Amino acid sequence: MPGIGHRIVIEGPAAVVRLGYQKAATLGRWRVEGGMFSADVVDVDGFRITQEPLVLEIPNADGIPTRRRLAAVSVSGGRLVATLIKG
């Protein structure tokens, strides 16, 4: 049907945001909806989280994490919101 789209939603229990090999934030529950990422913030380095390039790292059962670049990262009220970069 025209005009009806689908939006994929993925959720998980924990993730990390890295600047290089250093942690910029430790995250609790997270959610990806469309190209947007949001998460509860457990711990954040106020300086590193403002730098670039930031990489989201999601652990997997096989031990190889999923990594995606982030843009337009903001932290407020214990929540992190960002745009996922394709590729």
Rosetta silent file (secondary structure, phi, psi, omega in degrees, C-alpha in Angstrom):
SEQUENCE: MPGIGHRIVIEGPAAVVRLGYQKAATLGRWRVEGGMFSADVVDVDGFRITQEPLVLEIPNADGIPTRRRLAAVSVSGGRLVATLIKG
SCORE:     score description
SCORE:     0.000 S_00000001
   1 L     0.000  132.922  178.042    0.000    0.000    0.000 S_00000001
   2 L   -63.264  142.729  175.965    1.377    3.430   -0.853 S_00000001
   3 L    85.360   -7.975  178.822    2.320    5.642    2.068 S_00000001
   4 L  -104.401  120.311 -179.309    2.743    2.795    4.560 S_00000001
   5 L  -114.319  170.460  177.603    6.320    2.221    5.627 S_00000001
   6 L  -116.963  142.675  178.209    8.075   -0.109    7.968 S_00000001
   7 L  -125.632  122.789  179.266   10.402    0.918   10.738 S_00000001
   8 L   -84.818  134.150  177.176   12.797   -1.614   12.223 S_00000001
   9 E  -120.572  129.293  177.400   13.317   -1.395   15.981 S_00000001
  10 E  -126.077  136.587  179.536   16.243   -3.130   17.710 S_00000001
  11 E  -130.840  156.843  178.454   16.823   -3.084   21.476 S_00000001
  12 E  -156.460  170.964 -173.993   19.525   -4.366   23.785 S_00000001
  13 L   -87.081  -24.001 -174.533   20.741   -4.381   27.386 S_00000001
  14 L  -163.823  154.772  177.291   24.113   -2.599   27.166 S_00000001
  15 E  -161.909  173.668  179.231   26.591   -0.864   24.858 S_00000001
  16 E  -135.426  145.217  170.293   29.648    1.378   24.894 S_00000001
  17 E  -108.984  130.186 -177.757   30.545    4.539   22.976 S_00000001
  18 E  -119.531  146.423  168.166   34.248    4.820   22.156 S_00000001
  19 E  -113.127  102.221 -170.395   36.569    7.569   21.026 S_00000001
  20 L    65.692 -128.882  177.904   39.361    5.497   19.542 S_00000001
  21 L   -93.225   -7.444 -176.584   40.021    2.793   22.139 S_00000001
  22 E   -87.487  143.665  176.819   38.898    4.984   25.065 S_00000001
  23 E   -74.959  129.279  172.676   35.399    4.825   26.544 S_00000001
  24 E   -98.790  -29.030  178.214   33.368    7.969   26.051 S_00000001
  25 E  -159.575  144.691  170.380   30.221    6.457   27.616 S_00000001
  26 E  -107.025  128.838 -173.476   28.953    3.259   29.176 S_00000001
  27 E  -116.556  148.654  172.729   25.338    2.651   28.275 S_00000001
  28 E   -94.063 -135.974 -178.426   22.499    0.611   29.721 S_00000001
  29 E   -54.732  134.569 -178.809   19.330   -0.243   27.804 S_00000001
  30 E  -131.910  164.965 -178.395   19.456    1.025   24.254 S_00000001
  31 E  -149.522  135.175  171.460   17.180    1.266   21.233 S_00000001
  32 E  -113.722  125.415  177.158   17.678    1.766   17.506 S_00000001
  33 E  -135.110  115.117 -172.181   14.646    2.992   15.602 S_00000001
  34 L    64.671 -128.304  178.486   15.160    3.913   11.991 S_00000001
  35 L  -101.404   12.997 -177.898   18.503    5.721   11.928 S_00000001
  36 E  -105.247  140.576  178.521   18.256    7.014   15.495 S_00000001
  37 E  -118.061  135.204  174.881   20.003    5.544   18.531 S_00000001
  38 E  -139.975  150.887 -176.616   18.997    6.240   22.141 S_00000001
  39 E  -160.052  156.175  169.602   20.196    4.762   25.430 S_00000001
  40 E   -75.811  137.122  179.786   20.300    5.124   29.194 S_00000001
  41 E   -95.249  122.657  175.702   23.657    6.539   30.295 S_00000001
  42 E   -88.382  -44.240 -179.581   25.446    4.599   33.060 S_00000001
  43 E  -153.329  142.602  179.960   28.659    6.641   32.911 S_00000001
  44 E  -142.645  140.705  172.394   29.925    9.361   30.582 S_00000001
  45 L   -93.550  110.121 -173.676   33.182   11.228   30.064 S_00000001
  46 L   -57.836  -28.086  177.880   31.992   14.788   29.492 S_00000001
  47 L   -83.908  -52.530 -175.558   34.962   15.666   27.273 S_00000001
  48 H   -59.408  -36.372 -176.631   35.302   12.497   25.169 S_00000001
  49 H   -67.498  -14.129  178.783   31.586   12.354   24.335 S_00000001
  50 H   -95.569   -2.069 -177.064   31.936   15.736   22.569 S_00000001
  51 L   -94.383  172.366  177.208   34.806   14.584   20.328 S_00000001
  52 L  -135.646  152.968   -1.406   34.797   12.807   16.964 S_00000001
  53 L   -86.307  138.276  175.594   34.725   10.189   15.605 S_00000001
  54 E   -98.155  140.023 -178.257   32.550    8.373   18.141 S_00000001
  55 E  -125.508  127.859  173.838   31.823    4.683   17.618 S_00000001
  56 E   -80.497  133.238  179.959   28.964    2.702   19.127 S_00000001
  57 E  -125.757  114.185 -179.470   30.083   -0.766   20.225 S_00000001
  58 E  -109.507  120.992 -179.401   27.401   -3.400   20.904 S_00000001
  59 L   -68.789  148.258  177.327   28.594   -6.721   22.356 S_00000001
  60 L  -125.240  158.257 -178.090   27.523   -9.964   20.663 S_00000001
  61 L   -60.145  -29.991 -178.622   27.375  -13.544   21.903 S_00000001
  62 L   -80.408   -1.426  178.411   30.192  -14.584   19.524 S_00000001
  63 L    88.684   -8.199  178.833   32.540  -12.064   21.160 S_00000001
  64 L  -101.339  110.776 -176.600   32.801   -9.874   18.053 S_00000001
  65 L   -72.954  151.975  170.621   31.063   -6.541   18.736 S_00000001
  66 E   -84.167  132.476 -179.551   28.951   -4.674   16.225 S_00000001
  67 E  -124.787  135.024  176.949   30.425   -1.206   15.613 S_00000001
  68 E  -141.238  140.678  175.666   28.728    1.798   14.024 S_00000001
  69 E   -70.194  148.928  177.392   29.766    5.452   13.772 S_00000001
  70 E  -119.135  150.432  174.547   27.628    8.014   15.572 S_00000001
  71 E  -137.033  163.008  177.249   26.891   11.650   14.727 S_00000001
  72 E    50.452   48.027 -177.943   24.983   14.479   16.420 S_00000001
  73 E   -78.376  131.724  173.764   25.486   12.892   19.853 S_00000001
  74 E  -137.400  145.827  178.543   23.768   14.579   22.784 S_00000001
  75 E  -125.545  126.361  179.899   23.471   13.619   26.432 S_00000001
  76 E  -157.256  136.070  176.634   20.764   15.061   28.644 S_00000001
  77 L    58.078   34.101  178.791   18.810   13.846   31.649 S_00000001
  78 L    77.057   12.363  178.682   20.639   10.516   31.763 S_00000001
  79 E  -123.645  141.920  173.978   19.835    9.729   28.108 S_00000001
  80 E  -109.968  135.548  176.701   22.090    9.663   25.063 S_00000001
  81 E  -130.583  137.937 -178.814   20.599   10.319   21.618 S_00000001
  82 E  -156.234  166.088  174.505   22.521   10.106   18.337 S_00000001
  83 E  -100.699  132.897  175.348   22.258    9.461   14.625 S_00000001
  84 E   -80.943  134.968  177.860   23.709    6.198   13.285 S_00000001
  85 L   -94.016  127.350  179.284   26.040    6.644   10.297 S_00000001
  86 L   -72.865  146.319  174.446   25.559    4.107    7.523 S_00000001
  87 L   101.956    0.000    0.000   28.547    2.203    6.257 S_00000001
